[in-house]
């Protein structure tokens, strides 16, 4: 009986190549998630540093808005309730609602600053009685700086500017709604020591965490191992079965 070593079949070779390719892709995705984790940690460190700094007057900020994003600022001025913007579809603890954004005109002049005053309940997450949430006209607000969203499509910009109910504070919509000009950023008002009865619920400071990047990286590396080990076991089983079949069927000698 001929006991030659079992050879890899074409199917096994293709399976091995497929496993190597899948493993390589999964490993690359795993390292990509680790890179994202590193970037997120660097961003968290920047936010912590800027929040630790003493609040400055918003009027003192100059330059590109991303250079002072998350910087805590103070604004003393007067609310312009007649030109408010409602940001729709905002949830809080599972309840539907909206955010109310109100221009605050600083004492001493200068462009108005859009301030996200916080969340209020809205059954349809779009409409709200804005007059109910008017605070005293004179205000002193401490919050942090956020960037306006990038440009939206022109059609929705015109429609939403007229309705004053938007999804986000897009830069082009803000420019259309305030042709006289406002600050090139907006401020998220931080919680006060006591919540006013007629004030929206102030939004908390950004939550800083590692997110799910580490878990995703482990998953991708696990997929790579599963692909290689799984196909290796499959090939081993297949070659053993082929070898066993050859032992059962004797060679025919003419």
PADREN-623104 format. One line per field, with one value per residue (C-alpha): residue in three letters; y, x, z negated. Coordinates in nm, 2 decimals. Example, Ala and Ser with C-alpha at 12.3 -4.5 7.8 and 13.67 -1.06 7.14 Angstrom:
2
mise <- ALA SER .
y <- -0.45 -0.11 .
x <- 1.23 1.37 .
z <- -0.78 -0.71 .
// end
This chain:
254
mise <- UNK UNK UNK UNK UNK UNK UNK UNK UNK UNK UNK UNK UNK UNK UNK UNK UNK UNK UNK UNK UNK UNK UNK UNK UNK UNK UNK UNK UNK UNK UNK UNK UNK UNK UNK UNK UNK UNK UNK UNK UNK UNK UNK UNK UNK UNK UNK UNK UNK UNK UNK UNK UNK UNK UNK UNK UNK UNK UNK UNK UNK UNK UNK UNK UNK UNK UNK UNK UNK UNK UNK UNK UNK UNK UNK UNK UNK UNK UNK UNK UNK UNK UNK UNK UNK UNK UNK UNK UNK UNK UNK UNK UNK UNK UNK UNK UNK UNK UNK UNK UNK UNK UNK UNK UNK UNK UNK UNK UNK UNK UNK UNK UNK UNK UNK UNK UNK UNK UNK UNK UNK UNK UNK UNK UNK UNK UNK UNK UNK UNK UNK UNK UNK UNK UNK UNK UNK UNK UNK UNK UNK UNK UNK UNK UNK UNK UNK UNK UNK UNK UNK UNK UNK UNK UNK UNK UNK UNK UNK UNK UNK UNK UNK UNK UNK UNK UNK UNK UNK UNK UNK UNK UNK UNK UNK UNK UNK UNK UNK UNK UNK UNK UNK UNK UNK UNK UNK UNK UNK UNK UNK UNK UNK UNK UNK UNK UNK UNK UNK UNK UNK UNK UNK UNK UNK UNK UNK UNK UNK UNK UNK UNK UNK UNK UNK UNK UNK UNK UNK UNK UNK UNK UNK UNK UNK UNK UNK UNK UNK UNK UNK UNK UNK UNK UNK UNK UNK UNK UNK UNK UNK UNK UNK UNK UNK UNK UNK UNK UNK UNK UNK UNK UNK UNK .
y <- 0.00 0.34 0.57 0.90 1.22 1.40 1.70 2.03 2.05 2.35 2.42 2.41 2.65 2.90 2.87 2.94 3.25 3.37 3.33 3.52 3.81 3.83 3.81 4.09 4.32 4.24 4.32 4.65 4.74 4.65 4.89 5.15 5.13 5.17 5.48 5.61 5.54 5.74 6.03 6.03 6.03 6.32 6.51 6.43 6.57 6.89 6.92 6.87 7.13 7.39 7.32 7.36 7.71 8.02 8.14 8.44 8.69 8.57 8.91 8.84 8.54 8.59 8.37 8.04 7.89 7.55 7.71 7.78 7.50 7.38 7.69 7.81 8.17 8.42 8.65 8.94 9.08 9.08 8.80 8.85 8.62 8.74 8.57 8.23 7.90 7.57 7.26 6.96 6.59 6.62 6.35 6.35 6.04 5.89 6.17 6.37 6.74 7.03 7.27 7.64 7.86 8.23 8.52 8.70 9.06 9.14 9.45 9.71 9.61 9.36 9.08 8.87 8.52 8.23 8.04 7.70 7.75 7.38 7.12 7.13 6.86 6.85 6.56 6.58 6.68 6.98 7.24 7.42 7.72 7.94 8.22 7.98 7.94 8.31 8.39 8.74 8.95 9.05 8.75 8.64 8.31 8.07 7.80 7.65 7.72 7.49 7.51 7.57 7.27 7.27 7.40 7.24 7.22 7.55 7.44 7.32 7.62 7.86 7.65 7.60 7.96 8.08 7.83 7.88 7.51 7.34 7.01 7.17 7.51 7.52 7.80 7.90 7.90 8.12 8.36 8.38 8.42 8.69 8.91 9.16 8.90 8.70 8.53 8.25 7.99 7.92 7.87 7.59 7.72 7.51 7.41 7.67 7.62 7.62 7.54 7.83 7.73 7.88 7.80 7.51 7.23 7.32 7.07 6.90 6.92 6.68 6.32 6.21 5.84 5.59 5.49 5.15 5.17 4.92 4.67 4.70 4.65 4.33 4.21 4.27 4.09 3.80 3.78 3.75 3.46 3.29 3.32 3.17 2.90 2.80 2.75 2.57 2.32 2.28 2.21 1.96 1.78 1.77 1.63 1.36 1.26 1.24 1.03 0.79 0.74 0.65 0.39 0.23 0.21 -0.01 0.08 -0.13 -0.27 -0.37 .
x <- 0.00 0.14 0.15 0.25 0.21 -0.12 -0.11 -0.30 -0.58 -0.66 -0.96 -0.73 -0.48 -0.75 -0.89 -0.55 -0.50 -0.85 -0.77 -0.44 -0.62 -0.90 -0.65 -0.45 -0.75 -0.87 -0.53 -0.52 -0.86 -0.75 -0.45 -0.68 -0.90 -0.59 -0.50 -0.85 -0.81 -0.49 -0.65 -0.95 -0.72 -0.53 -0.86 -0.97 -0.65 -0.70 -1.06 -0.95 -0.68 -0.91 -1.18 -0.93 -0.84 -1.02 -1.32 -1.24 -1.47 -1.60 -1.52 -1.15 -1.14 -0.98 -0.86 -0.99 -1.27 -1.10 -0.81 -1.04 -1.30 -1.41 -1.26 -1.48 -1.60 -1.82 -2.07 -2.25 -2.53 -2.90 -3.10 -3.26 -3.55 -3.71 -3.45 -3.42 -3.35 -3.49 -3.27 -3.50 -3.48 -3.27 -3.33 -3.26 -3.29 -3.50 -3.75 -3.80 -3.72 -3.54 -3.25 -3.32 -3.05 -3.07 -2.85 -2.69 -2.59 -2.28 -2.27 -2.04 -2.13 -1.98 -2.14 -2.41 -2.31 -2.54 -2.59 -2.74 -2.95 -3.03 -3.30 -3.67 -3.93 -4.12 -4.36 -4.28 -3.92 -3.97 -4.21 -4.21 -4.37 -4.05 -4.21 -4.25 -3.87 -3.78 -3.53 -3.46 -3.34 -3.02 -2.78 -2.44 -2.35 -2.06 -2.03 -1.79 -1.72 -1.83 -1.79 -2.07 -2.15 -2.01 -2.21 -2.55 -2.73 -2.88 -3.24 -3.28 -3.08 -3.34 -3.64 -3.50 -3.39 -3.74 -3.89 -3.62 -3.63 -3.31 -3.13 -2.79 -2.63 -2.49 -2.26 -2.44 -2.78 -2.65 -2.51 -2.85 -3.04 -2.81 -2.69 -2.55 -2.30 -2.26 -1.96 -1.82 -1.89 -2.16 -2.15 -2.31 -2.43 -2.31 -2.53 -2.57 -2.57 -2.95 -3.18 -3.42 -3.79 -3.84 -3.49 -3.41 -3.21 -2.85 -2.63 -2.35 -1.99 -1.86 -1.83 -1.47 -1.40 -1.20 -1.52 -1.54 -1.22 -1.02 -1.31 -1.34 -0.96 -0.98 -1.27 -1.08 -0.77 -0.99 -1.14 -0.79 -0.70 -1.03 -0.98 -0.63 -0.70 -1.04 -0.90 -0.60 -0.82 -1.04 -0.74 -0.60 -0.94 -0.96 -0.61 -0.66 -0.98 -0.81 -0.52 -0.77 -0.95 -0.63 -0.56 -0.90 -0.88 -0.57 -0.36 -0.43 -0.12 -0.16 .
z <- 0.00 0.09 -0.22 -0.05 -0.25 -0.20 0.03 0.00 0.24 0.45 0.22 -0.09 0.07 0.16 -0.20 -0.34 -0.12 -0.22 -0.59 -0.56 -0.38 -0.63 -0.92 -0.77 -0.72 -1.08 -1.23 -1.04 -1.17 -1.52 -1.50 -1.35 -1.66 -1.88 -1.68 -1.74 -2.11 -2.12 -1.94 -2.18 -2.48 -2.34 -2.28 -2.64 -2.78 -2.58 -2.71 -3.07 -3.03 -2.89 -3.14 -3.42 -3.31 -3.46 -3.24 -3.03 -2.88 -2.55 -2.38 -2.44 -2.22 -1.88 -1.60 -1.46 -1.68 -1.70 -1.89 -2.19 -2.15 -2.50 -2.66 -2.94 -2.89 -3.07 -2.90 -3.06 -2.86 -2.76 -2.60 -2.26 -2.30 -1.97 -1.76 -1.93 -1.75 -1.85 -1.79 -1.74 -1.84 -2.15 -2.42 -2.79 -3.00 -2.72 -2.70 -2.38 -2.38 -2.21 -2.29 -2.30 -2.15 -2.23 -2.12 -2.41 -2.34 -2.55 -2.77 -2.61 -2.25 -2.01 -1.81 -1.98 -2.10 -2.04 -2.37 -2.40 -2.71 -2.75 -2.71 -2.76 -2.72 -2.39 -2.30 -1.93 -1.99 -1.76 -1.90 -2.23 -2.39 -2.39 -2.60 -2.89 -2.91 -2.91 -3.19 -3.33 -3.04 -3.21 -3.23 -3.33 -3.17 -3.21 -2.95 -2.71 -2.34 -2.06 -1.69 -1.45 -1.23 -0.87 -0.58 -0.51 -0.18 -0.06 -0.02 -0.38 -0.50 -0.36 -0.49 -0.84 -0.87 -0.81 -1.06 -1.32 -1.40 -1.30 -1.37 -1.42 -1.43 -1.07 -0.99 -0.67 -0.84 -1.12 -0.86 -0.68 -1.01 -1.15 -0.85 -1.10 -1.22 -1.54 -1.70 -1.48 -1.75 -2.01 -2.38 -2.58 -2.91 -3.20 -3.50 -3.77 -4.15 -4.14 -3.86 -3.77 -3.75 -3.41 -3.27 -3.04 -3.19 -3.14 -2.95 -3.14 -3.06 -2.79 -2.91 -2.88 -2.84 -2.62 -2.44 -2.28 -2.08 -2.30 -2.29 -1.91 -1.88 -2.08 -1.86 -1.54 -1.67 -1.78 -1.44 -1.29 -1.52 -1.45 -1.08 -1.08 -1.34 -1.20 -0.85 -0.98 -1.16 -0.85 -0.63 -0.89 -0.91 -0.53 -0.48 -0.74 -0.58 -0.24 -0.39 -0.56 -0.23 -0.06 -0.33 -0.28 0.10 0.20 0.49 0.80 0.95 1.32 .
// end
